Amino acid sequence: MKAKTPAHIALLVLFVVGPAHALIIFNGDNLANTTDPGGVPWDATARMANYDGSSVTAVGETAVHLGDGYMLTANHSGNSTHVSFDGSTWLEVDSGFTPQQVAPDVDLKIFKLTSTPITSAVILHDNSGGELNTSGTIVGWGRGREFDAQIGEDIQDFGKDPTIDKRWGTNTIREAASESWIVGSTTYTQDALTAVLGNTEGDNEFALALHDSGSPYFQDIGGTIVLSGIAATRSIQNGGVGDYKATFGDDRLTGSPFGRGDENLFVQVGAYADEIAAIVPEPNNFGLFSSLLATFAISGLRRRKREFKG
């Protein structure tokens, strides 16, 4: 069991923020990785917010379209009135559909839009394994970096709301295990995937930032791009409330805690594919259910409890 030296924070906003304008990319500025990288359903990822018809009145998290207007995000994400897939066109959330937690104690929920957007296909991982030590691509609508002078540095400050944009980045899963984290007064316990912020893993290595909760993480498993994880939380070794920082370092979870990068944690989608399918009617224009051909338990899961402080 690894040392629990870093404090942890959830990705939801823990303080009052100003009006809005994603991910921190290790060796790129806030304009980097803001266009479709190809190979993943970039256009299926949406920004959540309260929108009054002319401007954003409250900043929300990130969600991914499953099909037929059903959206998947982290359960701890607040409810928003609208989503936008491109940052300018806003679609209304169906207030008549009560958001549904995917499974008890699990940090996943599904909400619905009043209309059905046309986006690329999202295929759920089928819980057949393959996530561990496999690189993947995330798409998020969170904040970026505060200071360009920190590009490529091990410690990088989160930006403010004007840095919010749709970005993609890459990282590799280093552990699949049962994890617990606490958001407010709620404890979530679920199968989860953990990535580490590496400082030698390439320019596109990402760090989750505020408002990236609910961001989809995609992997190529057996030649198919599948939704493997939903961003939920992260560890933090430097900074605190109002002064969050991402720490890049050794891309490992074992050995001495000194020199390691922060951890980014995702709810393991494959473990809850059946529960998701039970909530979402089979989409007409999506590959969602083509992945649900088999279910296998990932072995060697370890239970750890993390309390997130902010």
C-alpha positions as a Markdown table, in Angstrom:
| # | Residue | x | y | z |
|---|---|---|---|---|
| 1 | Met | 0.0 | 0.0 | 0.0 |
| 2 | Lys | 1.5 | 3.3 | -1.0 |
| 3 | Ala | 2.1 | 6.2 | 1.3 |
| 4 | Lys | -0.7 | 8.7 | 1.6 |
| 5 | Thr | 1.6 | 11.7 | 2.0 |
| 6 | Pro | -0.1 | 14.1 | -0.5 |
| 7 | Ala | -3.3 | 15.8 | 0.4 |
| 8 | His | -6.2 | 15.4 | -2.1 |
| 9 | Ile | -8.8 | 17.6 | -3.5 |
| 10 | Ala | -11.9 | 16.9 | -5.7 |
| 11 | Leu | -12.1 | 18.6 | -9.0 |
| 12 | Leu | -15.3 | 20.4 | -8.4 |
| 13 | Val | -15.1 | 24.1 | -7.5 |
| 14 | Leu | -14.5 | 24.7 | -3.8 |
| 15 | Phe | -14.6 | 28.5 | -3.8 |
| 16 | Val | -16.4 | 31.3 | -5.5 |
| 17 | Val | -15.2 | 32.0 | -9.1 |
| 18 | Gly | -15.7 | 34.9 | -11.5 |
| 19 | Pro | -17.1 | 34.9 | -15.0 |
| 20 | Ala | -15.7 | 32.3 | -17.4 |
| 21 | His | -13.7 | 32.5 | -20.7 |
| 22 | Ala | -9.0 | 22.7 | -19.2 |
| 23 | Leu | -6.5 | 20.7 | -18.8 |
| 24 | Ile | -2.9 | 21.7 | -18.0 |
| 25 | Ile | -0.6 | 20.4 | -20.8 |
| 26 | Phe | 2.9 | 19.7 | -19.5 |
| 27 | Asn | 4.8 | 21.3 | -22.3 |
| 28 | Gly | 2.2 | 23.4 | -24.1 |
| 29 | Asp | 0.6 | 26.8 | -23.5 |
| 30 | Asn | -3.2 | 27.3 | -23.0 |
| 31 | Leu | -3.7 | 27.4 | -26.8 |
| 32 | Ala | -2.2 | 24.0 | -27.3 |
| 33 | Asn | -4.3 | 20.9 | -27.9 |
| 34 | Thr | -7.5 | 22.9 | -28.4 |
| 35 | Thr | -8.5 | 21.3 | -31.7 |
| 36 | Asp | -9.7 | 17.8 | -32.5 |
| 37 | Pro | -6.7 | 15.4 | -32.3 |
| 38 | Gly | -8.5 | 12.8 | -34.3 |
| 39 | Gly | -9.0 | 9.2 | -33.3 |
| 40 | Val | -11.2 | 10.0 | -30.3 |
| 41 | Pro | -14.8 | 11.4 | -30.1 |
| 42 | Trp | -13.6 | 14.9 | -29.4 |
| 43 | Asp | -17.0 | 16.4 | -30.3 |
| 44 | Ala | -18.9 | 14.3 | -27.8 |
| 45 | Thr | -17.4 | 16.2 | -24.8 |
| 46 | Ala | -19.4 | 19.2 | -23.5 |
| 47 | Arg | -18.9 | 22.0 | -21.0 |
| 48 | Met | -21.6 | 22.3 | -18.3 |
| 49 | Ala | -22.7 | 25.7 | -17.1 |
| 50 | Asn | -25.7 | 27.8 | -16.1 |
| 51 | Tyr | -26.5 | 29.9 | -19.2 |
| 52 | Asp | -29.1 | 32.7 | -19.2 |
| 53 | Gly | -29.4 | 33.1 | -23.0 |
| 54 | Ser | -26.6 | 35.6 | -23.4 |
| 55 | Ser | -23.8 | 34.6 | -21.0 |
| 56 | Val | -22.6 | 32.0 | -18.5 |
| 57 | Thr | -23.8 | 32.8 | -15.0 |
| 58 | Ala | -22.2 | 29.9 | -13.2 |
| 59 | Val | -19.3 | 27.7 | -14.3 |
| 60 | Gly | -19.9 | 23.9 | -14.3 |
| 61 | Glu | -17.9 | 20.8 | -15.0 |
| 62 | Thr | -17.5 | 18.5 | -18.0 |
| 63 | Ala | -19.7 | 15.7 | -19.4 |
| 64 | Val | -19.7 | 13.3 | -22.4 |
| 65 | His | -22.6 | 12.5 | -24.6 |
| 66 | Leu | -23.7 | 8.8 | -24.6 |
| 67 | Gly | -26.4 | 9.2 | -27.2 |
| 68 | Asp | -30.0 | 10.3 | -27.5 |
| 69 | Gly | -29.3 | 13.3 | -25.3 |
| 70 | Tyr | -28.0 | 11.4 | -22.3 |
| 71 | Met | -24.9 | 12.8 | -20.7 |
| 72 | Leu | -22.4 | 11.1 | -18.3 |
| 73 | Thr | -20.4 | 13.0 | -15.7 |
| 74 | Ala | -19.1 | 12.7 | -12.2 |
| 75 | Asn | -21.8 | 12.4 | -9.6 |
| 76 | His | -20.2 | 15.2 | -7.5 |
| 77 | Ser | -20.5 | 17.6 | -10.4 |
| 78 | Gly | -23.2 | 20.2 | -9.7 |
| 79 | Asn | -26.3 | 20.3 | -11.9 |
| 80 | Ser | -26.2 | 22.9 | -14.7 |
| 81 | Thr | -28.9 | 24.4 | -16.9 |
| 82 | His | -27.1 | 24.0 | -20.2 |
| 83 | Val | -24.2 | 22.3 | -22.0 |
| 84 | Ser | -22.0 | 23.4 | -24.9 |
| 85 | Phe | -20.0 | 21.1 | -27.2 |
| 86 | Asp | -18.3 | 24.0 | -29.0 |
| 87 | Gly | -18.3 | 26.8 | -26.4 |
| 88 | Ser | -20.7 | 29.0 | -28.3 |
| 89 | Thr | -23.9 | 26.9 | -28.9 |
| 90 | Trp | -25.8 | 26.0 | -25.7 |
| 91 | Leu | -28.2 | 23.1 | -25.3 |
| 92 | Glu | -30.7 | 23.0 | -22.5 |
| 93 | Val | -30.6 | 20.3 | -19.8 |
| 94 | Asp | -34.0 | 18.5 | -19.4 |
| 95 | Ser | -35.2 | 19.7 | -16.0 |
| 96 | Gly | -37.9 | 17.0 | -16.1 |
| 97 | Phe | -35.4 | 14.2 | -16.0 |
| 98 | Thr | -33.9 | 13.7 | -12.5 |
| 99 | Pro | -30.1 | 13.0 | -12.8 |
| 100 | Gln | -29.5 | 9.4 | -11.8 |
| 101 | Gln | -26.5 | 8.1 | -10.0 |
| 102 | Val | -25.2 | 5.1 | -11.9 |
| 103 | Ala | -24.7 | 2.9 | -8.9 |
| 104 | Pro | -24.8 | 3.3 | -5.1 |
| 105 | Asp | -21.7 | 5.1 | -3.7 |
| 106 | Val | -20.2 | 5.5 | -7.2 |
| 107 | Asp | -19.1 | 8.9 | -8.5 |
| 108 | Leu | -21.0 | 8.7 | -11.8 |
| 109 | Lys | -24.3 | 10.2 | -12.8 |
| 110 | Ile | -26.4 | 10.6 | -16.0 |
| 111 | Phe | -28.5 | 13.6 | -16.9 |
| 112 | Lys | -30.4 | 14.3 | -20.1 |
| 113 | Leu | -30.7 | 17.2 | -22.6 |
| 114 | Thr | -34.0 | 18.4 | -24.1 |
| 115 | Ser | -32.6 | 17.8 | -27.6 |
| 116 | Thr | -30.3 | 15.2 | -29.1 |
| 117 | Pro | -26.9 | 16.5 | -30.4 |
| 118 | Ile | -25.2 | 14.8 | -33.3 |
| 119 | Thr | -21.8 | 13.8 | -32.1 |
| 120 | Ser | -19.3 | 11.0 | -32.7 |
| 121 | Ala | -19.9 | 7.5 | -31.3 |
| 122 | Val | -18.9 | 6.8 | -27.7 |
| 123 | Ile | -18.2 | 3.1 | -27.0 |
| 124 | Leu | -18.1 | 2.0 | -23.3 |
| 125 | His | -15.3 | -0.2 | -22.2 |
| 126 | Asp | -16.7 | -3.7 | -21.6 |
| 127 | Asn | -14.7 | -4.5 | -18.4 |
| 128 | Ser | -12.5 | -7.0 | -20.3 |
| 129 | Gly | -9.3 | -5.4 | -19.0 |
| 130 | Gly | -6.5 | -3.8 | -20.9 |
| 131 | Glu | -6.5 | -0.4 | -19.2 |
| 132 | Leu | -3.4 | -0.9 | -17.1 |
| 133 | Asn | -0.2 | 0.5 | -18.5 |
| 134 | Thr | -2.1 | 1.7 | -21.6 |
| 135 | Ser | -1.9 | 5.3 | -22.7 |
| 136 | Gly | -5.1 | 7.2 | -23.3 |
| 137 | Thr | -6.5 | 10.5 | -24.3 |
| 138 | Ile | -8.7 | 12.8 | -22.2 |
| 139 | Val | -10.9 | 15.7 | -23.4 |
| 140 | Gly | -11.8 | 18.3 | -20.8 |
| 141 | Trp | -13.4 | 21.7 | -20.4 |
| 142 | Gly | -11.5 | 22.8 | -17.3 |
| 143 | Arg | -9.0 | 25.5 | -16.5 |
| 144 | Gly | -5.5 | 25.8 | -17.9 |
| 145 | Arg | -2.2 | 27.1 | -16.6 |
| 146 | Glu | -1.8 | 30.4 | -14.9 |
| 147 | Phe | 1.8 | 31.3 | -16.0 |
| 148 | Asp | 3.4 | 30.5 | -19.4 |
| 149 | Ala | 6.8 | 30.7 | -17.7 |
| 150 | Gln | 6.0 | 27.4 | -16.0 |
| 151 | Ile | 5.5 | 25.5 | -19.3 |
| 152 | Gly | 7.6 | 22.3 | -19.0 |
| 153 | Glu | 8.2 | 22.9 | -15.2 |
| 154 | Asp | 7.5 | 20.2 | -12.6 |
| 155 | Ile | 5.2 | 22.5 | -10.6 |
| 156 | Gln | 2.5 | 24.5 | -12.5 |
| 157 | Asp | -0.2 | 26.7 | -11.2 |
| 158 | Phe | -3.9 | 26.3 | -12.1 |
| 159 | Gly | -5.2 | 29.3 | -14.1 |
| 160 | Lys | -8.4 | 31.3 | -13.4 |
| 161 | Asp | -11.7 | 30.9 | -15.2 |
| 162 | Pro | -10.5 | 32.9 | -18.3 |
| 163 | Thr | -8.2 | 30.0 | -19.1 |
| 164 | Ile | -11.2 | 27.5 | -19.5 |
| 165 | Asp | -11.2 | 25.9 | -22.9 |
| 166 | Lys | -11.7 | 22.5 | -24.5 |
| 167 | Arg | -8.3 | 20.6 | -24.5 |
| 168 | Trp | -7.0 | 17.1 | -24.9 |
| 169 | Gly | -4.0 | 15.4 | -23.4 |
| 170 | Thr | -2.5 | 12.0 | -22.9 |
| 171 | Asn | -1.5 | 9.9 | -19.9 |
| 172 | Thr | -1.1 | 6.3 | -19.0 |
| 173 | Ile | -3.0 | 4.3 | -16.4 |
| 174 | Arg | -0.7 | 2.9 | -13.7 |
| 175 | Glu | -3.3 | 1.2 | -11.4 |
| 176 | Ala | -6.8 | -0.3 | -11.5 |
| 177 | Ala | -8.1 | -0.6 | -7.9 |
| 178 | Ser | -11.0 | 0.0 | -5.6 |
| 179 | Glu | -10.7 | 3.6 | -4.4 |
| 180 | Ser | -12.6 | 5.8 | -1.9 |
| 181 | Trp | -12.7 | 9.6 | -1.9 |
| 182 | Ile | -14.7 | 12.1 | 0.1 |
| 183 | Val | -16.4 | 15.1 | -1.5 |
| 184 | Gly | -18.0 | 17.4 | 1.1 |
| 185 | Ser | -19.9 | 14.9 | 3.3 |
| 186 | Thr | -20.2 | 12.2 | 0.7 |
| 187 | Thr | -18.0 | 9.2 | 0.5 |
| 188 | Tyr | -17.6 | 7.5 | -2.9 |
| 189 | Thr | -16.2 | 4.0 | -3.2 |
| 190 | Gln | -15.8 | 2.5 | -6.7 |
| 191 | Asp | -13.5 | 0.7 | -9.1 |
| 192 | Ala | -11.1 | 3.3 | -10.3 |
| 193 | Leu | -8.1 | 4.0 | -12.6 |
| 194 | Thr | -5.1 | 6.0 | -11.6 |
| 195 | Ala | -2.7 | 7.9 | -13.8 |
| 196 | Val | 0.5 | 9.8 | -12.6 |
| 197 | Leu | 1.7 | 13.1 | -13.9 |
| 198 | Gly | 5.0 | 12.2 | -15.5 |
| 199 | Asn | 7.7 | 14.8 | -16.3 |
| 200 | Thr | 9.4 | 12.7 | -19.0 |
| 201 | Glu | 6.3 | 11.3 | -20.7 |
| 202 | Gly | 6.1 | 13.8 | -23.6 |
| 203 | Asp | 4.7 | 17.2 | -24.3 |
| 204 | Asn | 1.0 | 16.2 | -24.2 |
| 205 | Glu | 1.1 | 14.8 | -20.7 |
| 206 | Phe | -2.0 | 16.2 | -19.0 |
| 207 | Ala | -2.9 | 17.2 | -15.4 |
| 208 | Leu | -6.5 | 17.5 | -14.4 |
| 209 | Ala | -7.5 | 21.0 | -13.3 |
| 210 | Leu | -10.6 | 22.6 | -11.8 |
| 211 | His | -13.8 | 22.0 | -13.8 |
| 212 | Asp | -12.4 | 18.8 | -15.4 |
| 213 | Ser | -14.6 | 16.6 | -13.3 |
| 214 | Gly | -16.6 | 14.4 | -15.6 |
| 215 | Ser | -14.0 | 14.6 | -18.4 |
| 216 | Pro | -14.0 | 11.4 | -20.6 |
| 217 | Tyr | -10.8 | 9.3 | -20.8 |
| 218 | Phe | -10.5 | 7.2 | -24.0 |
| 219 | Gln | -8.2 | 4.3 | -24.7 |
| 220 | Asp | -7.5 | 2.0 | -27.7 |
| 221 | Ile | -8.3 | -1.4 | -26.4 |
| 222 | Gly | -8.0 | -4.2 | -29.0 |
| 223 | Gly | -8.2 | -1.8 | -31.9 |
| 224 | Thr | -11.4 | 0.0 | -30.6 |
| 225 | Ile | -11.5 | 3.5 | -29.0 |
| 226 | Val | -13.5 | 3.0 | -25.8 |
| 227 | Leu | -14.5 | 5.2 | -22.9 |
| 228 | Ser | -12.4 | 3.8 | -20.1 |
| 229 | Gly | -12.8 | 6.5 | -17.4 |
| 230 | Ile | -14.5 | 9.6 | -16.1 |
| 231 | Ala | -12.3 | 12.1 | -14.3 |
| 232 | Ala | -13.2 | 12.4 | -10.6 |
| 233 | Thr | -10.4 | 13.7 | -8.5 |
| 234 | Arg | -6.6 | 14.2 | -8.1 |
| 235 | Ser | -3.9 | 14.3 | -5.4 |
| 236 | Ile | -2.1 | 17.5 | -4.7 |
| 237 | Gln | 1.4 | 17.9 | -3.3 |
| 238 | Asn | 1.7 | 21.6 | -3.7 |
| 239 | Gly | -0.7 | 24.5 | -3.1 |
| 240 | Gly | -4.1 | 24.5 | -1.5 |
| 241 | Val | -7.5 | 26.2 | -1.7 |
| 242 | Gly | -7.3 | 29.2 | -4.0 |
| 243 | Asp | -3.7 | 28.3 | -4.9 |
| 244 | Tyr | -3.9 | 24.9 | -6.6 |
| 245 | Lys | -0.8 | 23.5 | -8.4 |
| 246 | Ala | -0.1 | 20.4 | -10.5 |
| 247 | Thr | 3.1 | 18.6 | -9.7 |
| 248 | Phe | 4.8 | 16.5 | -12.5 |
| 249 | Gly | 7.5 | 14.0 | -11.5 |
| 250 | Asp | 8.3 | 10.3 | -11.7 |
| 251 | Asp | 5.5 | 8.4 | -13.5 |
| 252 | Arg | 5.2 | 5.6 | -10.8 |
| 253 | Leu | 3.1 | 4.6 | -7.8 |
| 254 | Thr | 5.7 | 2.5 | -6.0 |
| 255 | Gly | 8.9 | 3.1 | -4.1 |
| 256 | Ser | 9.8 | 6.4 | -2.3 |
| 257 | Pro | 7.0 | 9.0 | -2.5 |
| 258 | Phe | 9.6 | 11.7 | -3.1 |
| 259 | Gly | 9.9 | 12.8 | -6.7 |
| 260 | Arg | 6.6 | 11.2 | -7.8 |
| 261 | Gly | 4.0 | 13.2 | -9.7 |
| 262 | Asp | 0.5 | 13.9 | -8.6 |
| 263 | Glu | -2.2 | 11.2 | -9.1 |
| 264 | Asn | -5.2 | 11.7 | -11.4 |
| 265 | Leu | -8.1 | 9.4 | -10.6 |
| 266 | Phe | -11.0 | 8.2 | -12.8 |
| 267 | Val | -14.1 | 6.1 | -12.2 |
| 268 | Gln | -13.5 | 2.9 | -14.2 |
| 269 | Val | -16.3 | 3.0 | -16.7 |
| 270 | Gly | -16.1 | -0.7 | -17.7 |
| 271 | Ala | -17.0 | -1.8 | -14.2 |
| 272 | Tyr | -20.3 | 0.1 | -14.5 |
| 273 | Ala | -21.2 | -0.5 | -18.2 |
| 274 | Asp | -24.2 | -2.6 | -17.4 |
| 275 | Glu | -25.6 | 0.0 | -14.9 |
| 276 | Ile | -25.1 | 2.8 | -17.5 |
| 277 | Ala | -26.9 | 0.7 | -20.1 |
| 278 | Ala | -29.8 | 0.1 | -17.8 |
| 279 | Ile | -30.4 | 3.9 | -17.6 |
| 280 | Val | -29.7 | 4.9 | -21.2 |
| 281 | Pro | -32.0 | 3.6 | -23.9 |
| 282 | Glu | -30.0 | 2.1 | -26.8 |
| 283 | Pro | -29.0 | 5.0 | -29.0 |
| 284 | Asn | -29.9 | 4.9 | -32.6 |
| 285 | Asn | -26.7 | 6.6 | -33.9 |
| 286 | Phe | -24.1 | 5.4 | -31.4 |
| 287 | Gly | -21.7 | 2.5 | -30.8 |
| 288 | Leu | -22.4 | 2.5 | -27.0 |
| 289 | Phe | -23.8 | -0.9 | -26.7 |
| 290 | Ser | -21.5 | -2.7 | -29.2 |
| 291 | Ser | -19.0 | -2.8 | -26.4 |
| 292 | Leu | -21.2 | -4.7 | -24.0 |
| 293 | Leu | -20.4 | -8.1 | -25.3 |
| 294 | Ala | -18.8 | -9.5 | -22.2 |
| 295 | Thr | -18.0 | -8.6 | -18.6 |
| 296 | Phe | -14.9 | -9.7 | -16.8 |
| 297 | Ala | -13.7 | -8.6 | -13.3 |
| 298 | Ile | -10.3 | -6.9 | -13.2 |
| 299 | Ser | -8.3 | -8.9 | -10.7 |
| 300 | Gly | -6.0 | -7.7 | -7.9 |
| 301 | Leu | -8.1 | -4.8 | -6.8 |
| 302 | Arg | -7.0 | -3.1 | -3.6 |
| 303 | Arg | -9.2 | -0.9 | -1.4 |
| 304 | Arg | -7.8 | 2.4 | -0.2 |
| 305 | Lys | -9.6 | 5.3 | 1.3 |
| 306 | Arg | -8.7 | 8.9 | 0.5 |
| 307 | Glu | -10.0 | 12.0 | 2.2 |
| 308 | Phe | -9.9 | 15.0 | 0.0 |
| 309 | Lys | -9.2 | 18.3 | 1.7 |
| 310 | Gly | -9.4 | 21.7 | 0.1 |
